Amino acid sequence: MKRLLRICASVLALASASAVMPHAAHADWLEDAAKPLKGTQISGIFLDRPGYRAIIKLLPEFEKKTGIKVNYEIVPYENTREKEVLNFTSQGDITMALVDLVWIGEFAENGWIEPIEKFTKDKSITDPNLKLDGFFPLLLDAFGSWGGKTYGLPFDNYSGLLFYNSCKLKEAGFDKPPATWDEVMNVYGPKLTDASKNQYAFALQSLRGETQSADSFMRFLWPFGGSLLDKQFKSNLMSKESQAGLNFRQALMKYMPPGIVSFDHAEAVNALAQGQVAMITEWSAFYGTLVDPATSKLGDCLAVAPEPAGPAGRLPALGGFSLAVASQASDAQKKATWLFIQWATSEAIAKDYVEAGGVSGRMSIYQDPAIKAKYKFVEPMVASWQKGVPEFRPRFPAWPAISEVVAEWGSKMMLGQVSVEAGSKEIGTRMEDILKKEGYYDGKKKLLQ
């Protein structure tokens, strides 16, 4: 948090000044800033997810105001990093980087993205109402910052939430959701599971890949007091806390549908939406799918709560992206891209963005009584973002390689092909080999994650 305060301090005067500027100045800043850039084309990658569909709906407004053309390609998440890295290393045409939480270290250390201080010092292209301190501190720190510098602004941000079928819980005698993982296992699980009717208490998306490593494996480390690494970047998986979390996950499988290791996000969300399971822990971005009558049978039975707490407290899954200016862009493209990023993540369009299906990283929008009343996910999501772990998944360049190891052996654990202890040792050994080769143990790289 101290690091974040230092980052925000550099623009404090800018944010304060905005409070006394006339409203008209705020309204006109974008048009004025864009005048020299009219006709400039910028490009980036979007995903086929609600947050991107929402900003695409609003794009005509930006293009009309600025005369800047925003080109985008919709790419599956699984291919996005590889496509961006190839583009950056071959000096391609991407001017705006879509940076996942776990890519920020790699992109920043390779010089593929620009620190925002390069642009904020130029008042002619910086929103006088930028207000970096208007973002949730956890999001700006986790998604946009690396090594004490801010590179990107939070966009399409997720919190892990407990989505549940309140009608099923009521039928089982519960008037509220479980507050702890212990309650999920020992109180709710038995009453909400009837395998003979293909009814289960819980579904944990666990498909081998980033879903297994991030959404399944890591979810049961932090709340139990565990972690992937210790302070020296050695494996911490054999600690009693990490082992407790991973063994808990294994035991909880008796209350999950068969074949849970083949469940990706779509399968977990559909299991709740169609009534096979009573609860899932999923990203806030899936709220739209669960309230849509075309994709969900839940109707008024859908309810949302923060993720259950473990022995170490409530430390929910954290995921999402930031938008950053690509270093390879021309000067005009960099300026135009910076204008778009500010606009897309601004307080000015936050309400329109949320109502179009996006999730804003801005705090002020969730204080709107109409937004809180309309969207059930808002209050639990805001509660989740009050405290969390920026390195829920390590954000360093070594993560993609480590993620593959965790996905392989985490899946084998759940399938019963190896014990939790044996799988943890295997992950630890392979992970430390990767980190050694990367230079984390001989001082070549700082122990940043």
C-alpha positions in Angstrom: 0.0 0.0 0.0 2.9 2.4 0.7 4.2 1.7 -2.8 0.8 2.6 -4.2 0.6 5.8 -2.2 4.0 6.8 -3.7 2.7 6.0 -7.2 -0.5 8.1 -6.6 1.4 11.0 -5.1 2.9 12.1 -8.4 -0.6 12.9 -9.7 -2.2 14.2 -6.5 -1.9 17.8 -7.6 -3.4 17.0 -10.9 -6.4 15.2 -9.2 -6.8 18.0 -6.7 -6.8 20.7 -9.4 -9.7 18.9 -11.2 -12.0 19.6 -8.2 -12.0 23.3 -8.9 -12.1 23.2 -12.7 -15.4 24.1 -14.4 -17.5 21.2 -15.6 -17.2 22.5 -19.2 -13.4 22.1 -19.0 -13.9 18.5 -18.1 -16.4 17.9 -20.9 -14.1 19.5 -23.5 -10.7 18.1 -22.5 -10.9 15.0 -24.7 -12.0 16.8 -27.9 -9.3 19.5 -27.4 -6.6 16.9 -26.7 -7.5 14.9 -29.7 -7.6 17.7 -32.3 -3.9 17.2 -33.4 -4.5 13.5 -33.5 -7.6 13.4 -35.7 -7.3 10.5 -38.2 -4.8 8.5 -36.1 -5.5 4.8 -35.9 -4.8 2.7 -32.8 -5.1 -1.0 -32.4 -5.4 -3.6 -29.7 -6.8 -7.0 -28.7 -10.2 -7.5 -27.0 -11.6 -10.7 -25.5 -15.1 -12.2 -26.1 -16.2 -11.2 -22.6 -18.8 -8.8 -21.2 -16.4 -6.0 -20.4 -15.1 -5.8 -24.0 -18.5 -6.1 -25.5 -19.5 -3.2 -23.3 -16.7 -0.9 -24.4 -17.3 -1.8 -28.0 -20.9 -0.6 -27.6 -19.5 2.8 -26.4 -16.8 3.1 -28.9 -18.7 5.2 -31.4 -18.9 8.0 -28.8 -15.1 8.1 -28.4 -14.5 7.9 -32.1 -17.0 10.7 -32.8 -15.5 13.0 -30.1 -11.9 12.4 -31.1 -11.7 11.4 -34.8 -9.4 8.6 -33.6 -10.1 5.2 -35.1 -9.9 2.3 -32.7 -9.2 -1.0 -34.4 -9.5 -4.2 -32.4 -9.3 -8.0 -32.9 -11.3 -10.3 -30.7 -9.0 -13.2 -29.6 -9.6 -16.1 -27.2 -7.9 -15.5 -23.9 -5.7 -18.6 -24.3 -4.1 -17.1 -27.4 -3.8 -13.5 -26.3 -0.5 -13.4 -24.5 1.3 -15.4 -27.3 -0.2 -13.1 -29.9 0.8 -9.9 -28.1 4.4 -11.2 -27.4 4.9 -12.1 -31.0 3.6 -8.7 -32.1 5.9 -6.9 -29.7 9.0 -8.9 -30.5 8.4 -8.4 -34.3 7.6 -4.7 -34.0 4.0 -5.2 -35.1 1.0 -2.9 -35.1 -0.5 -3.2 -31.6 -0.5 0.2 -30.0 -2.5 -0.8 -26.8 -1.5 -3.7 -24.7 -4.1 -5.8 -22.9 -2.2 -6.8 -19.8 -3.4 -9.7 -17.6 -2.6 -9.5 -13.9 0.1 -12.1 -14.4 1.7 -10.5 -17.5 2.5 -7.1 -16.0 6.0 -8.2 -14.9 6.9 -9.7 -18.2 5.6 -6.8 -20.3 7.2 -4.1 -18.1 10.6 -5.8 -17.7 10.8 -6.4 -21.5 10.1 -2.7 -22.2 7.0 -3.5 -24.2 4.8 -1.0 -22.4 5.3 2.6 -21.3 5.0 3.9 -17.7 2.1 6.3 -17.6 4.3 9.0 -16.0 5.6 9.6 -19.6 2.1 10.8 -20.4 0.7 12.3 -17.2 3.4 15.0 -17.2 2.0 16.3 -20.5 -1.2 18.1 -19.5 -2.3 18.5 -23.1 -3.1 14.8 -23.3 -4.0 14.1 -19.7 -7.6 14.2 -18.3 -7.7 16.9 -15.6 -10.0 14.5 -13.8 -7.8 11.4 -14.2 -7.8 10.8 -10.4 -5.7 7.7 -10.0 -6.8 7.6 -6.4 -10.3 7.0 -7.7 -9.4 3.4 -8.6 -9.6 0.7 -6.0 -6.1 0.7 -4.6 -5.8 -3.1 -4.8 -6.7 -3.0 -8.5 -4.3 -0.2 -9.5 -1.5 -1.9 -7.5 -2.2 -5.5 -8.8 -3.2 -4.9 -12.4 -1.3 -1.7 -13.4 1.9 -1.5 -11.3 5.3 -3.1 -11.4 8.5 -2.2 -9.5 7.0 1.0 -8.1 5.8 2.4 -11.4 2.3 2.4 -12.9 2.1 1.1 -16.5 -1.6 0.5 -17.1 -5.0 1.5 -15.8 -7.4 -1.2 -14.5 -9.9 -2.5 -17.1 -12.2 -5.6 -17.0 -11.5 -6.4 -13.4 -12.7 -9.4 -11.6 -13.2 -10.5 -8.0 -14.0 -14.1 -7.1 -17.5 -14.1 -5.7 -19.9 -16.8 -4.3 -22.8 -17.1 -6.7 -25.6 -19.3 -5.3 -29.1 -20.5 -5.8 -31.0 -19.0 -2.8 -34.0 -21.2 -3.5 -32.0 -24.4 -3.2 -30.4 -23.1 0.0 -33.8 -22.2 1.4 -35.2 -25.6 0.6 -32.3 -27.2 2.5 -33.0 -25.0 5.5 -30.5 -22.2 5.0 -31.5 -18.5 5.1 -28.0 -17.2 4.2 -24.9 -18.4 2.3 -21.9 -20.0 4.0 -19.5 -17.5 5.5 -16.6 -19.8 5.7 -15.1 -22.7 3.7 -15.6 -24.8 6.8 -19.3 -24.2 6.5 -19.3 -25.1 2.8 -17.7 -28.5 3.7 -19.3 -29.5 6.9 -22.7 -27.8 7.0 -23.9 -26.9 3.4 -22.2 -29.6 1.4 -23.9 -32.6 2.9 -27.4 -31.1 2.7 -27.1 -29.8 -0.8 -25.7 -32.9 -2.4 -27.7 -35.9 -3.7 -25.6 -37.8 -6.3 -28.6 -40.0 -7.1 -30.4 -36.9 -8.5 -27.2 -35.4 -10.0 -27.4 -32.6 -7.5 -24.3 -31.2 -5.9 -23.5 -28.4 -3.5 -20.5 -26.8 -5.3 -18.6 -26.7 -8.6 -15.0 -25.6 -8.8 -13.8 -24.8 -12.3 -10.7 -26.9 -12.6 -9.9 -27.6 -16.2 -6.1 -28.1 -16.8 -4.5 -24.9 -17.8 -4.7 -21.4 -16.3 -8.2 -22.4 -14.9 -6.7 -25.2 -12.9 -3.7 -23.2 -11.7 -5.3 -19.9 -11.0 -9.0 -20.5 -10.3 -8.8 -23.9 -8.6 -5.3 -24.5 -7.0 -4.4 -20.9 -5.9 -7.9 -20.3 -4.5 -7.2 -22.8 -1.7 -3.8 -21.5 -0.7 -4.3 -17.9 0.5 -7.5 -18.3 2.6 -5.8 -21.2 4.5 -2.7 -19.1 5.3 -0.6 -20.7 2.6 1.1 -19.4 -0.5 3.0 -20.6 -3.6 6.3 -19.1 -2.5 8.0 -17.9 0.6 9.9 -14.6 0.9 13.1 -16.2 -0.6 11.1 -17.4 -3.6 11.4 -21.0 -2.5 8.3 -23.3 -2.6 6.0 -22.8 0.3 3.6 -25.7 -0.8 4.8 -28.0 1.9 3.9 -25.6 4.7 1.2 -26.9 7.0 -1.1 -24.1 5.8 -0.6 -24.7 2.1 -1.1 -28.4 2.7 -4.3 -27.8 4.7 -5.8 -25.8 1.8 -4.9 -28.3 -0.9 -6.2 -31.2 1.2 -9.4 -29.3 1.9 -9.9 -28.9 -1.9 -9.4 -32.6 -2.4 -11.9 -33.4 0.3 -14.5 -30.9 -1.0 -14.6 -32.8 -4.3 -17.2 -35.3 -2.8 -19.7 -32.4 -3.0 -18.8 -31.6 -6.7 -20.1 -33.1 -9.9 -18.2 -36.0 -11.4 -15.7 -34.8 -14.0 -15.1 -31.5 -12.2 -11.5 -31.5 -13.5 -12.9 -31.0 -17.0 -15.0 -28.0 -16.0 -13.9 -24.6 -17.3 -15.7 -21.4 -16.5 -18.5 -22.0 -18.9 -19.3 -25.4 -17.4 -19.2 -24.2 -13.8 -21.5 -21.2 -14.6 -23.8 -23.5 -16.6 -24.0 -26.0 -13.8 -25.3 -23.3 -11.5 -27.5 -21.7 -14.2 -29.2 -25.0 -15.0 -29.7 -26.1 -11.5 -27.1 -28.9 -11.2 -25.2 -27.2 -8.4 -26.2 -24.8 -5.6 -23.0 -22.7 -5.4 -20.0 -21.7 -7.4 -17.0 -19.4 -6.8 -16.6 -17.4 -10.0 -15.6 -14.1 -11.4 -17.9 -11.1 -11.1 -17.9 -10.8 -14.9 -20.2 -13.8 -15.2 -23.1 -12.0 -13.4 -24.6 -11.1 -16.8 -24.7 -14.7 -17.9 -26.4 -15.8 -14.7 -29.1 -13.2 -14.9 -29.9 -13.6 -18.6 -33.0 -15.7 -19.1 -31.5 -17.0 -22.4 -28.6 -18.6 -20.5 -29.9 -19.2 -17.0 -32.9 -20.7 -15.2 -32.1 -19.0 -11.9 -34.3 -15.9 -12.2 -34.9 -14.4 -8.8 -33.1 -17.4 -7.1 -29.7 -16.0 -8.1 -27.9 -14.4 -5.1 -24.3 -13.2 -4.7 -22.0 -13.0 -1.7 -18.3 -12.6 -1.1 -16.1 -15.7 -1.3 -16.1 -17.8 1.9 -13.4 -17.0 4.4 -10.7 -19.5 5.4 -8.6 -19.7 8.6 -6.6 -16.8 7.4 -9.6 -14.7 6.5 -11.3 -13.8 3.3 -8.7 -13.6 0.6 -10.7 -14.1 -2.6 -9.5 -14.8 -6.1 -8.3 -11.7 -7.9 -8.2 -11.4 -11.7 -8.4 -9.0 -14.5 -6.5 -6.7 -16.8 -5.1 -3.3 -17.4 -4.7 -1.3 -20.6 -1.3 0.1 -21.3 0.4 2.0 -24.1 2.7 -0.1 -26.3 6.3 1.1 -26.6 6.4 0.2 -30.3 3.7 2.6 -31.3 4.5 5.9 -33.0 4.4 9.1 -30.9 1.0 10.1 -32.3 -0.4 6.6 -31.7 0.9 6.6 -28.2 -0.9 9.9 -27.4 -4.1 8.6 -29.1 -3.9 5.3 -27.2 -3.4 7.1 -23.9 -6.5 9.2 -24.6 -8.5 6.1 -25.3 -7.2 4.3 -22.1 -8.1 7.3 -20.0 -11.6 7.5 -21.5 -12.3 3.8 -21.3 -11.4 3.6 -17.6 -12.8 7.1 -16.6 -15.3 8.0 -14.0 -17.1 9.9 -16.7 -18.3 6.8 -18.6 -18.2 4.3 -15.7 -22.0 4.2 -15.3 -22.6 3.7 -19.0 -19.9 1.1 -19.0 -21.4 -0.9 -16.1 -24.9 -0.7 -17.6 -23.5 -2.0 -20.9 -22.2 -5.1 -19.0 -18.7 -4.1 -17.9 -17.1 -4.0 -14.4 -15.4 -0.7 -13.7 -12.3 -0.3 -11.4 -13.6 3.0 -10.2 -14.8 3.3 -6.6 -17.3 6.1 -7.1 -19.7 4.3 -9.5 -20.4 1.7 -6.8 -21.6 4.4 -4.4 -24.5 5.1 -6.8 -27.7 3.8 -5.1 -29.3 2.9 -8.5 -26.2 0.8 -9.5 -26.2 -1.0 -6.1 -29.9 -1.7 -6.3 -29.8 -3.0 -9.9 -26.7 -5.2 -9.7 -26.6 -7.8 -7.0 -22.8 -8.4 -7.4 -21.8 -4.8 -6.6 -21.7 -4.9 -2.8 -20.0 -8.3 -2.4 -17.5 -7.3 -5.1 -16.7 -4.0 -3.4 -16.3 -5.9 -0.1 -13.9 -8.3 -1.8 -11.7 -5.5 -3.1 -11.2 -3.9 0.3 -8.5 -6.5 1.1 -6.7 -8.9 -1.1 -3.4 -10.3 -2.3 -2.0 -8.5 -5.4 0.2 -11.5 -6.1 -2.8 -13.9 -5.8 -1.0 -15.4 -8.8 2.7 -14.3 -9.1 2.9 -11.5 -11.6 6.5 -12.1 -12.7 7.6 -13.2 -16.1 8.2 -16.8 -14.9 4.5 -17.3 -14.1 3.4 -18.8 -17.5 6.0 -21.6 -17.2 5.1 -22.2 -13.5 1.4 -22.1 -14.3 1.8 -25.1 -16.7 3.5 -27.0 -13.9 0.9 -26.2 -11.4 -1.9 -27.0 -13.9 -0.4 -30.4 -14.7 0.3 -31.6 -11.2 -2.7 -29.8 -9.6 -4.9 -31.8 -12.1 -3.2 -35.0 -11.2 -3.9 -34.3 -7.5 -7.6 -33.9 -8.1 -7.7 -37.0 -10.3 -6.1 -39.0 -7.6 -3.1 -39.9 -9.7 -0.7 -38.4 -7.1 -1.2 -37.5 -3.5 -1.4 -33.9 -2.4 1.9 -34.2 -0.7 3.7 -35.8 -3.7 2.1 -33.4 -6.2 3.2 -30.4 -4.0 6.8 -31.7 -3.9 6.8 -32.1 -7.6 5.5 -28.7 -8.3 8.0 -27.2 -5.8 11.0 -28.9 -7.4 10.0 -27.9 -10.9 9.1 -24.4 -9.9 12.4 -23.8 -8.2 14.2 -25.1 -11.3 12.4 -22.5 -13.4 13.1 -19.7 -10.9 16.8 -20.7 -10.7 17.2 -20.5 -14.5 15.4 -17.2 -14.5 18.1 -15.7 -12.2 16.0 -15.3 -9.0 18.5 -17.1 -6.8 21.7 -15.6 -7.9 20.7 -12.0 -7.6 20.2 -11.3 -11.3 16.6 -10.6 -10.8 14.8 -8.9 -7.9 12.4 -11.0 -5.9 9.3 -9.2 -7.3 6.0 -10.9 -7.8 
